[in-house]
Every structure is written in structure tokens, then in C-alpha cells.
Amino acid sequence: MGHATALYERHVKAGAKMAPYAGFMMPIQYPTGVIAEHTAVRTAAGLFDVSHMGVILAEGHDALAFLQRLICNDITDMAGGEVRYSPLLNENGGIIDDTLVGCLHPGLYGVIVNAANAEKDFAWMKRQRFGDTALYNISRDISILAVQGPRSETILKRLADTEDLPAKYYTFSSWISIAGTAAFVSRTGYTGEDGFEIYVSKHFVAGIWDALLESSRDCGLIPCGLGARDTLRMEAAMPLYGHELTEDITPIEAGLNRFVKMGKGDFIGRAALAAAGKPSRHRVGLKMTGRGIAREGCAIYAGNEPIGRVTSGTYLPTMGYPGALALIDATHRSAGTTVDVDIRGRRVAAEVVRLPFYNRFREITRANHLSDTPGEEAYTPAGH
Amino acid sequence: MTFPQHLSYTKTHEWIESLGGGSYRIGLTDYAQSALGDVVFVNLPEPGDTLAEGASFCDVESVKAVSDVYSPLSGAVSEINEVLLDSPERINQDCYAAWLIVATADAPGSDWLDAGAYSALAEAEANAH
């Protein structure tokens, strides 16, 4: 067993398969199944309980300077209501966690961290803390819902005033009313689709969960579990901590270069990254061309030479083929390279492909619609 | 969950239909397909492959994991259900129609259960999870 989220009873009542994840009993899938849940998010909308995620507040005159030293992205220009993705590094340049930093005002920041890392991150932050910076771990008081999919905006507009909702990707609104409850709502997610994340007191989350499902059944909104969350983030090539990201992997190796601002001034891990130079291994995407699904830990070969290992692998429901994320020798990283994956003693052919596997802007263009949002944002590996 | 009366079952969640003449059709039970979730991939053996009772002869992949399928008998593979290579989801849709292989054997397995005994076992396992 683990901690129950405030929605535990609802998940059980809905027939969800529950399993421990990062110390929490979480819904893995509902009776609809992973593929139906995945498809709902790609075509309509899905509702996720992601209350296991951690929330840490940093407040004070030195909070910005502290965070600038703590994380490798640059947030000096962030205004209230903006969100930015950033890895959190150790002195060796390895990744302690990947986070979303939200600026309430330059003096108060919310840091969203992975559930499994929340205690570790908080301890690390307290150790690095300086000056007028107060840190609060409010993870256990806050529940988080994610509404993800092309119909998310339509759904949220039924429970909130349109002008209150964050209009742009990677922004958030504070203390807005959702179904009569005060909440923070960000336009973020971990699925590769448009969507929102709702931060609310754990005492009031159930009302919002119920209101969402009751008001938007006609939009195709269904509850989704961590199984679909994983296949969705895989297609969007968003890294998952403990798999693509660990304390032994640098953000450069993980392909997160654009979140590392070497020129912003000193930060923890900067010296190690500068000394390491060009990495000898790199995160890539693999499309299985032979029959089989590569799973985490599978060895990868170029001929007889071992060149790396799979960090995550699954069937990609929207793409219709199995895919994997892998860490391999940089010399083999270019798209089109063919490799072999050892799947339970069998060598199965795979091809290095450009990431992400799925890009909603590419799909929209394909469907002959115009998008007013730059395609670049679809690559943002934001979430957990 | 349904467990047709005319089939035999193993403790590892395969069903067996005796076709007569030492021929047996083998598939996955309703409990197995439900526990697996969406099946997205099936690795079948080749006709002619030998089967050893209790040994893995096939693997079935759901979105999340790979699972072995164990042979209920000792014998040889005579036919495989090639439809499953392109449409593995049929195992979820109708697990008793979506057979995996037909096997020939000199004798049935040593530890088969009837529908009543198997449904009791499946229910106990379902409650344990």
C-alpha cells in the first residue's frame, strides 16, 4: 500500500486497477483500458488524477537568486503567471529531477516535482537554500487534476469564466473559480496535447472531479490512468524521471539542451557540464521495425557491438507501432541508423527516428487545419 | 468473466479444447486477457515446434508488459492462428474464439482443471489482487 490521494475511493468505485506508484496508490487504468484512454486524449479529452506530484514553494527576496543557482534554465525574465520547465542538477551535472517552475510574482515561485523525488528535492533545496528564501513542501495539501486533449478548453469553459482561463501554453491563472472552487489552473501537461492542470486543496478536489465528469460526458471526457499517461508521454517523447533522466545522466545527454542556459551565470552542475563537453552518448527514439516490443533495460547493438540500452519502451497506440526511448553512443544517433535490440534473447531490428514520435501540430497540418501556435511548443518535455 | 463448460483449463490461465484424434486447440482464458489488459502483440511459435508441458511456447505483450504463455501439454505445434499477428486485440474481444495454436499430443496434460475448479481459482486470484 501507499498513500491514498483524495480521489482514491472514486477510482476504486470506478473499477480502476490500482497499484502503488512512487508511494501512492494510483489508478493504472479504468475498465475502458489503456488504448481507449489514450485515444480519448488524442481525439477528445481525458481526466487524470496526478495528485501524487509534489509542490514546493520558494518565497522571499532571494528566492529568484536561489532558484537561478538551483536550476539550469533561466527564469530571470519570468513574470507572474508564467511557467517554465527546468531540470535540477547535482554538482556532477546529473539530473536530480525535472521540474516545472511557476512564477506567482518575482518573490514567490511554485516548483512542481516528481512524486518519487519530492522528499529528496526538498532536502536538497533546504541544503542549498541561502539568504531570504523560505521553502515550503505543500505536496500533501494540494491535489492536482489534468484535463488533456483537444476538447480540454471547451470542457474547462463550462466550469470557469473564459477570461479567467490561461490562454497561452505555459501560463497559469491564480485563484480562479472552477465549479465554484478556488484553484490554480495552468495550461500544461504531459501528453503532447493541449490541456490544463488544476491545483486545488485536497479537501475540495472531489467536487471538481465530479463536476468535470458530469458536465462533459458529451465531450468524450473519460477518466484515464497512469498507463495511458505513460503511452501518451512516450509518443510525445517527454522524458520520465528514473528512466530517461537519472542522477547519472546529464541534460545534454538527455537531449534537453534548450533548457540548459550556460550563459546565465553560475548554477549547480554548470562547471561539470562545461568540463564534460560534447557527450559520448545521447537519448534517441527507436521505431521497432522487426516484431517485438523493446522494454526498459533491453541492450542495443550495432552489429555485435553493444551501443546502449532502452530506457522506456512500449506500444505506441496512435502511431500503431512499438517504440522506445534509448540512451546510445552518440556516433549512432542520427535518424535512419538501423540497430538491433535484444528482446529476451532475440535480436529485433529497430531504426533511430526523429523525436517526437507524435506531434499534434504535425497531425493538425496533416488534417489541413491552420494552427496559430508555433509547433516548437509541442516538443517541450514538460511534466512528470 | 466466463469459463465455458466444454473447455479444460490450466492453473497458468490457458484453455484447452480437445478436438479429437490427439489434437488440441489452445488459447488464453477470460481471466488472463482481463489481467493483461490491451493485448498489442503476440509472438507465436512455428508449426512443427515441439512443446513441453509447463514450458513457455509463446509470449503475449500488453501495453505495459510481456507475459509468457505456458504449454498445457507435451507434443508439437500443428497450426498457429496467424490472424493474431495483425489483430492481437481479438484476444481481448473474444478470447475463446482467438485461439493461439493447435497442438498434437499423445496424451492430455497432467494437471488440467474443469470449468468449475478453474473459475474458483480465477476468482481467488482476482480477489488477491
Boltz contact constraints between the chains, C-beta under 6 A:
constraints:
  - contact:
      token1: [A, 33]
      token2: [B, 37]
      max_distance: 6.0
  - contact:
      token1: [A, 33]
      token2: [B, 38]
      max_distance: 6.0
  - contact:
      token1: [A, 34]
      token2: [B, 37]
      max_distance: 6.0
  - contact:
      token1: [A, 34]
      token2: [B, 38]
      max_distance: 6.0
  - contact:
      token1: [A, 34]
      token2: [B, 63]
      max_distance: 6.0
  - contact:
      token1: [A, 35]
      token2: [B, 38]
      max_distance: 6.0
  - contact:
      token1: [A, 227]
      token2: [B, 64]
      max_distance: 6.0
  - contact:
      token1: [A, 293]
      token2: [B, 41]
      max_distance: 6.0
  - contact:
      token1: [A, 293]
      token2: [B, 61]
      max_distance: 6.0
  - contact:
      token1: [A, 314]
      token2: [B, 63]
      max_distance: 6.0
  - contact:
      token1: [A, 315]
      token2: [B, 40]
      max_distance: 6.0
  - contact:
      token1: [A, 315]
      token2: [B, 63]
      max_distance: 6.0
